[in-house]
Amino acid sequence: MPSKMAPNEDLVTKLVKTIQTCTEPPTLRQLFDLAGVSHDAASIKAVNSAAFKRVAFLTTSESATSAEKCDAYVLRPHDLPDFLGSDTFLEHHLRRARKGKTHGFTEADLAKLLPGKLKVAFREALDLRMTACSLPSTVGVIAVKKASYLFLVAEARAFSQPVQAEPPKAEPLATTTEQLTEEDFATAFDLAFTRLDRETGELNFVPLLPLRNALAWCSRERFDIGLRELRIHNKFGLDSPDGRHVQLSDDERDAGITEAGRLLVYVVRK
């Protein structure tokens, strides 16, 4: 007679058959729904059984709560390592990791939340993406001392002031190189920077490309001369993407300014 603590074999069989039909890794909650079983202790026990673990495993530890397990992904061996390095899993894992006011995490922090056999595979997949500067645009990286912290860009912006309605448009400034004066350029550049910075969460970090586009009536040569004057007067500065693990488009590179062998593509207000 089977032990009262043994998992329901029919339930295990149903879950195994269901995961084998999935073309993409589901969360455990999605797997339960696909199999038509309840999100209860009996179903969790079936997933924790040796029979199920021979086929698939969760992206969370044994000590996780039932709610945490339901939110975890169910993987099969052939899902590794590609899924662990995917945009979907990285964003999901960053959301899972946050606690209270902590929204930034090192690779080691994120790996700790995974079961032992996935820790190394996850770090290797993440290292490859960071080295290739191919993280999704939804994920940012900031260097703190010698460590790199990953965060969801949307959550970083959530701490800024809400974007206000666009102010009434001012009368257009000079629109040709012949009409343009140094004062006109400084005013136009300042207005464009303020608007673009507000739209991206007031981080004081605006790419050169949208600034050039905003002042498209100004030639590249005149734009660079005007920006150099603003830098000389310590109004604005330039910065490079070094250490930020971002992948620049060809247009973003073309919009940059190269100085002393460094490509400068971001503008900051002093």
C-alpha positions as a Markdown table, in Angstrom:
| # | Residue | x | y | z |
|---|---|---|---|---|
| 1 | Met | 0.0 | 0.0 | 0.0 |
| 2 | Pro | 1.5 | 3.3 | -1.0 |
| 3 | Ser | 2.5 | 5.9 | 1.6 |
| 4 | Lys | 0.0 | 8.6 | 2.3 |
| 5 | Met | 2.9 | 11.1 | 1.6 |
| 6 | Ala | 3.7 | 9.6 | -1.8 |
| 7 | Pro | 2.7 | 11.8 | -4.8 |
| 8 | Asn | -0.3 | 10.9 | -6.9 |
| 9 | Glu | 1.2 | 8.8 | -9.8 |
| 10 | Asp | -1.6 | 9.8 | -12.2 |
| 11 | Leu | -1.0 | 13.4 | -11.5 |
| 12 | Val | 2.8 | 13.0 | -12.1 |
| 13 | Thr | 2.1 | 11.2 | -15.4 |
| 14 | Lys | -0.3 | 13.9 | -16.5 |
| 15 | Leu | 2.3 | 16.6 | -15.8 |
| 16 | Val | 5.1 | 14.7 | -17.5 |
| 17 | Lys | 3.0 | 14.2 | -20.6 |
| 18 | Thr | 2.0 | 17.8 | -20.7 |
| 19 | Ile | 5.5 | 19.2 | -20.3 |
| 20 | Gln | 6.7 | 16.9 | -23.1 |
| 21 | Thr | 4.2 | 18.6 | -25.5 |
| 22 | Cys | 5.4 | 22.1 | -24.7 |
| 23 | Thr | 7.4 | 23.8 | -27.5 |
| 24 | Glu | 8.6 | 26.6 | -25.1 |
| 25 | Pro | 9.3 | 26.4 | -21.3 |
| 26 | Pro | 6.1 | 27.3 | -19.4 |
| 27 | Thr | 5.9 | 28.6 | -15.8 |
| 28 | Leu | 4.7 | 26.0 | -13.4 |
| 29 | Arg | 1.4 | 27.9 | -13.1 |
| 30 | Gln | 1.0 | 27.6 | -16.9 |
| 31 | Leu | 1.9 | 23.9 | -16.8 |
| 32 | Phe | -0.8 | 23.3 | -14.2 |
| 33 | Asp | -3.3 | 25.1 | -16.4 |
| 34 | Leu | -2.3 | 23.2 | -19.5 |
| 35 | Ala | -2.6 | 19.9 | -17.7 |
| 36 | Gly | -5.9 | 20.9 | -16.2 |
| 37 | Val | -4.8 | 20.4 | -12.6 |
| 38 | Ser | -5.3 | 22.4 | -9.5 |
| 39 | His | -2.6 | 24.8 | -8.1 |
| 40 | Asp | -2.5 | 22.9 | -4.8 |
| 41 | Ala | -0.1 | 21.0 | -2.5 |
| 42 | Ala | -0.8 | 17.7 | -4.3 |
| 43 | Ser | 0.3 | 19.2 | -7.7 |
| 44 | Ile | 3.4 | 20.7 | -6.1 |
| 45 | Lys | 4.3 | 17.3 | -4.5 |
| 46 | Ala | 4.0 | 15.7 | -8.0 |
| 47 | Val | 6.5 | 18.2 | -9.4 |
| 48 | Asn | 8.8 | 17.5 | -6.5 |
| 49 | Ser | 8.7 | 13.8 | -7.2 |
| 50 | Ala | 11.7 | 11.8 | -8.6 |
| 51 | Ala | 9.7 | 10.7 | -11.6 |
| 52 | Phe | 8.9 | 14.3 | -12.7 |
| 53 | Lys | 12.5 | 15.5 | -12.0 |
| 54 | Arg | 13.9 | 12.9 | -14.4 |
| 55 | Val | 12.1 | 14.8 | -17.1 |
| 56 | Ala | 12.0 | 18.4 | -16.0 |
| 57 | Phe | 13.0 | 20.8 | -13.2 |
| 58 | Leu | 12.1 | 24.2 | -11.8 |
| 59 | Thr | 14.2 | 27.4 | -12.0 |
| 60 | Thr | 13.8 | 27.8 | -8.2 |
| 61 | Ser | 15.1 | 26.0 | -5.1 |
| 62 | Glu | 13.4 | 23.3 | -3.1 |
| 63 | Ser | 13.0 | 25.7 | -0.2 |
| 64 | Ala | 11.0 | 28.1 | -2.3 |
| 65 | Thr | 7.3 | 28.8 | -1.3 |
| 66 | Ser | 4.5 | 27.3 | -3.3 |
| 67 | Ala | 3.8 | 30.7 | -4.8 |
| 68 | Glu | 7.4 | 31.2 | -5.8 |
| 69 | Lys | 7.4 | 27.7 | -7.4 |
| 70 | Cys | 4.3 | 28.5 | -9.4 |
| 71 | Asp | 6.0 | 31.6 | -10.8 |
| 72 | Ala | 9.2 | 29.6 | -11.7 |
| 73 | Tyr | 9.8 | 28.2 | -15.2 |
| 74 | Val | 9.8 | 24.5 | -15.9 |
| 75 | Leu | 12.8 | 23.4 | -18.0 |
| 76 | Arg | 13.9 | 20.2 | -19.7 |
| 77 | Pro | 17.6 | 19.4 | -20.4 |
| 78 | His | 17.4 | 20.5 | -24.0 |
| 79 | Asp | 16.2 | 24.0 | -22.9 |
| 80 | Leu | 19.7 | 24.6 | -21.5 |
| 81 | Pro | 21.6 | 26.9 | -21.9 |
| 82 | Asp | 19.7 | 28.9 | -24.4 |
| 83 | Phe | 16.7 | 29.7 | -22.3 |
| 84 | Leu | 18.7 | 30.8 | -19.3 |
| 85 | Gly | 20.4 | 33.4 | -21.5 |
| 86 | Ser | 17.2 | 34.6 | -23.1 |
| 87 | Asp | 15.6 | 38.0 | -22.7 |
| 88 | Thr | 12.5 | 36.4 | -21.3 |
| 89 | Phe | 14.2 | 34.6 | -18.5 |
| 90 | Leu | 16.6 | 37.5 | -17.6 |
| 91 | Glu | 13.7 | 39.9 | -17.2 |
| 92 | His | 11.6 | 37.3 | -15.3 |
| 93 | His | 14.5 | 36.5 | -13.0 |
| 94 | Leu | 15.2 | 40.2 | -12.2 |
| 95 | Arg | 11.5 | 40.6 | -11.3 |
| 96 | Arg | 11.7 | 37.6 | -9.1 |
| 97 | Ala | 14.8 | 38.8 | -7.3 |
| 98 | Arg | 13.6 | 42.2 | -6.2 |
| 99 | Lys | 12.8 | 42.6 | -2.5 |
| 100 | Gly | 11.6 | 45.8 | -0.9 |
| 101 | Lys | 13.7 | 48.7 | -2.3 |
| 102 | Thr | 16.4 | 46.5 | -3.7 |
| 103 | His | 16.2 | 46.5 | -7.5 |
| 104 | Gly | 19.8 | 46.0 | -8.6 |
| 105 | Phe | 21.6 | 42.6 | -8.5 |
| 106 | Thr | 25.0 | 41.2 | -9.4 |
| 107 | Glu | 25.4 | 38.0 | -11.4 |
| 108 | Ala | 26.2 | 36.2 | -8.1 |
| 109 | Asp | 23.0 | 37.6 | -6.5 |
| 110 | Leu | 20.9 | 36.3 | -9.3 |
| 111 | Ala | 22.6 | 32.9 | -9.5 |
| 112 | Lys | 21.9 | 32.3 | -5.8 |
| 113 | Leu | 18.2 | 32.2 | -6.5 |
| 114 | Leu | 18.6 | 29.2 | -8.8 |
| 115 | Pro | 19.0 | 25.5 | -7.9 |
| 116 | Gly | 22.6 | 24.2 | -7.9 |
| 117 | Lys | 22.7 | 22.7 | -11.3 |
| 118 | Leu | 21.5 | 25.9 | -13.0 |
| 119 | Lys | 23.8 | 28.4 | -11.3 |
| 120 | Val | 26.9 | 27.8 | -13.5 |
| 121 | Ala | 24.9 | 27.6 | -16.7 |
| 122 | Phe | 23.1 | 30.8 | -15.9 |
| 123 | Arg | 26.3 | 32.7 | -15.1 |
| 124 | Glu | 28.0 | 31.5 | -18.3 |
| 125 | Ala | 25.0 | 32.5 | -20.4 |
| 126 | Leu | 24.8 | 35.9 | -18.8 |
| 127 | Asp | 28.6 | 36.5 | -19.1 |
| 128 | Leu | 28.4 | 35.8 | -22.8 |
| 129 | Arg | 25.7 | 38.4 | -23.3 |
| 130 | Met | 27.4 | 41.0 | -21.1 |
| 131 | Thr | 30.7 | 40.5 | -22.9 |
| 132 | Ala | 29.0 | 40.9 | -26.3 |
| 133 | Cys | 27.0 | 43.9 | -25.1 |
| 134 | Ser | 23.9 | 42.2 | -26.2 |
| 135 | Leu | 21.6 | 42.6 | -23.2 |
| 136 | Pro | 18.0 | 43.5 | -24.0 |
| 137 | Ser | 17.1 | 47.2 | -24.0 |
| 138 | Thr | 14.8 | 46.6 | -21.0 |
| 139 | Val | 17.8 | 45.7 | -18.8 |
| 140 | Gly | 20.5 | 48.1 | -17.6 |
| 141 | Val | 23.9 | 47.7 | -16.0 |
| 142 | Ile | 25.6 | 50.0 | -13.6 |
| 143 | Ala | 29.1 | 49.6 | -12.2 |
| 144 | Val | 29.5 | 50.1 | -8.4 |
| 145 | Lys | 33.1 | 49.9 | -7.4 |
| 146 | Lys | 34.3 | 46.6 | -9.0 |
| 147 | Ala | 30.8 | 45.0 | -9.4 |
| 148 | Ser | 28.3 | 45.3 | -12.1 |
| 149 | Tyr | 24.6 | 45.5 | -11.0 |
| 150 | Leu | 21.8 | 44.6 | -13.4 |
| 151 | Phe | 18.4 | 46.2 | -13.1 |
| 152 | Leu | 15.1 | 46.6 | -15.1 |
| 153 | Val | 15.2 | 50.0 | -16.8 |
| 154 | Ala | 11.5 | 50.5 | -16.3 |
| 155 | Glu | 12.0 | 50.2 | -12.5 |
| 156 | Ala | 14.8 | 52.7 | -12.5 |
| 157 | Arg | 12.6 | 55.2 | -14.2 |
| 158 | Ala | 9.8 | 54.6 | -11.7 |
| 159 | Phe | 11.7 | 56.6 | -9.1 |
| 160 | Ser | 11.8 | 59.8 | -11.3 |
| 161 | Gln | 9.1 | 62.4 | -11.5 |
| 162 | Pro | 6.2 | 61.6 | -13.8 |
| 163 | Val | 6.6 | 63.0 | -17.3 |
| 164 | Gln | 4.6 | 66.2 | -17.5 |
| 165 | Ala | 2.6 | 67.3 | -20.5 |
| 166 | Glu | 4.7 | 69.0 | -23.2 |
| 167 | Pro | 5.0 | 72.7 | -22.6 |
| 168 | Pro | 3.6 | 75.0 | -25.3 |
| 169 | Lys | 6.0 | 75.1 | -28.3 |
| 170 | Ala | 8.1 | 78.2 | -28.4 |
| 171 | Glu | 8.5 | 80.2 | -31.6 |
| 172 | Pro | 11.0 | 78.4 | -33.8 |
| 173 | Leu | 14.6 | 79.5 | -33.5 |
| 174 | Ala | 16.9 | 80.1 | -36.4 |
| 175 | Thr | 16.5 | 77.3 | -38.9 |
| 176 | Thr | 19.4 | 77.7 | -41.3 |
| 177 | Thr | 23.2 | 77.7 | -40.8 |
| 178 | Glu | 23.4 | 81.3 | -42.2 |
| 179 | Gln | 20.9 | 82.6 | -39.5 |
| 180 | Leu | 22.3 | 80.5 | -36.7 |
| 181 | Thr | 24.3 | 82.3 | -33.9 |
| 182 | Glu | 26.2 | 80.8 | -31.0 |
| 183 | Glu | 23.4 | 82.0 | -28.7 |
| 184 | Asp | 20.7 | 80.4 | -30.8 |
| 185 | Phe | 22.5 | 77.0 | -30.8 |
| 186 | Ala | 23.0 | 77.1 | -27.1 |
| 187 | Thr | 19.3 | 77.8 | -26.4 |
| 188 | Ala | 18.1 | 75.2 | -29.0 |
| 189 | Phe | 20.5 | 72.5 | -27.6 |
| 190 | Asp | 19.5 | 73.2 | -24.0 |
| 191 | Leu | 15.8 | 72.9 | -24.9 |
| 192 | Ala | 16.3 | 69.7 | -26.9 |
| 193 | Phe | 18.4 | 68.1 | -24.1 |
| 194 | Thr | 15.8 | 69.0 | -21.4 |
| 195 | Arg | 13.0 | 67.5 | -23.4 |
| 196 | Leu | 14.8 | 64.3 | -24.3 |
| 197 | Asp | 16.1 | 63.9 | -20.7 |
| 198 | Arg | 12.6 | 64.3 | -19.3 |
| 199 | Glu | 11.3 | 61.6 | -21.8 |
| 200 | Thr | 13.9 | 59.1 | -20.6 |
| 201 | Gly | 13.3 | 59.6 | -16.9 |
| 202 | Glu | 15.6 | 62.6 | -16.1 |
| 203 | Leu | 18.7 | 60.5 | -15.8 |
| 204 | Asn | 20.9 | 63.3 | -17.2 |
| 205 | Phe | 22.3 | 60.9 | -19.8 |
| 206 | Val | 21.1 | 61.6 | -23.4 |
| 207 | Pro | 22.5 | 60.0 | -26.5 |
| 208 | Leu | 23.9 | 62.2 | -29.2 |
| 209 | Leu | 21.8 | 60.7 | -32.0 |
| 210 | Pro | 18.4 | 62.0 | -30.8 |
| 211 | Leu | 20.0 | 65.4 | -30.1 |
| 212 | Arg | 21.3 | 65.6 | -33.6 |
| 213 | Asn | 17.9 | 64.6 | -34.9 |
| 214 | Ala | 16.2 | 67.3 | -32.8 |
| 215 | Leu | 18.5 | 69.9 | -34.3 |
| 216 | Ala | 18.4 | 68.5 | -37.8 |
| 217 | Trp | 18.3 | 72.0 | -39.3 |
| 218 | Cys | 21.9 | 72.4 | -38.1 |
| 219 | Ser | 24.7 | 70.9 | -40.1 |
| 220 | Arg | 26.9 | 68.3 | -38.4 |
| 221 | Glu | 29.9 | 70.6 | -38.5 |
| 222 | Arg | 28.0 | 73.5 | -36.9 |
| 223 | Phe | 26.5 | 71.2 | -34.4 |
| 224 | Asp | 29.9 | 69.9 | -33.3 |
| 225 | Ile | 31.3 | 73.4 | -33.1 |
| 226 | Gly | 28.4 | 74.6 | -31.0 |
| 227 | Leu | 28.6 | 71.6 | -28.7 |
| 228 | Arg | 32.4 | 72.1 | -28.3 |
| 229 | Glu | 31.7 | 75.7 | -27.2 |
| 230 | Leu | 29.2 | 74.5 | -24.6 |
| 231 | Arg | 31.7 | 72.0 | -23.3 |
| 232 | Ile | 34.4 | 74.7 | -23.1 |
| 233 | His | 32.1 | 76.8 | -21.0 |
| 234 | Asn | 31.4 | 73.7 | -18.8 |
| 235 | Lys | 27.7 | 73.6 | -19.6 |
| 236 | Phe | 27.6 | 70.1 | -21.0 |
| 237 | Gly | 30.0 | 67.1 | -21.2 |
| 238 | Leu | 30.3 | 63.9 | -23.2 |
| 239 | Asp | 30.6 | 60.3 | -22.1 |
| 240 | Ser | 31.4 | 56.9 | -23.6 |
| 241 | Pro | 29.5 | 53.6 | -23.4 |
| 242 | Asp | 32.5 | 52.0 | -21.8 |
| 243 | Gly | 31.5 | 49.5 | -19.0 |
| 244 | Arg | 27.8 | 49.9 | -19.6 |
| 245 | His | 27.3 | 46.7 | -21.6 |
| 246 | Val | 25.0 | 48.3 | -24.2 |
| 247 | Gln | 24.9 | 47.5 | -27.9 |
| 248 | Leu | 25.1 | 50.6 | -30.0 |
| 249 | Ser | 23.4 | 50.7 | -33.4 |
| 250 | Asp | 25.4 | 51.9 | -36.5 |
| 251 | Asp | 23.4 | 55.2 | -36.4 |
| 252 | Glu | 24.3 | 55.7 | -32.7 |
| 253 | Arg | 28.0 | 55.1 | -33.5 |
| 254 | Asp | 27.9 | 57.5 | -36.5 |
| 255 | Ala | 26.4 | 60.2 | -34.3 |
| 256 | Gly | 29.2 | 59.9 | -31.8 |
| 257 | Ile | 32.4 | 62.0 | -31.5 |
| 258 | Thr | 35.8 | 60.3 | -31.3 |
| 259 | Glu | 38.4 | 61.9 | -29.0 |
| 260 | Ala | 41.7 | 60.3 | -27.9 |
| 261 | Gly | 40.6 | 57.0 | -29.3 |
| 262 | Arg | 37.3 | 56.9 | -27.3 |
| 263 | Leu | 33.8 | 57.0 | -28.9 |
| 264 | Leu | 31.7 | 59.5 | -27.0 |
| 265 | Val | 28.0 | 59.0 | -27.6 |
| 266 | Tyr | 26.2 | 60.4 | -24.5 |
| 267 | Val | 25.7 | 64.0 | -23.3 |
| 268 | Val | 25.5 | 65.0 | -19.7 |
| 269 | Arg | 24.6 | 68.4 | -18.2 |
| 270 | Lys | 27.2 | 69.8 | -15.9 |
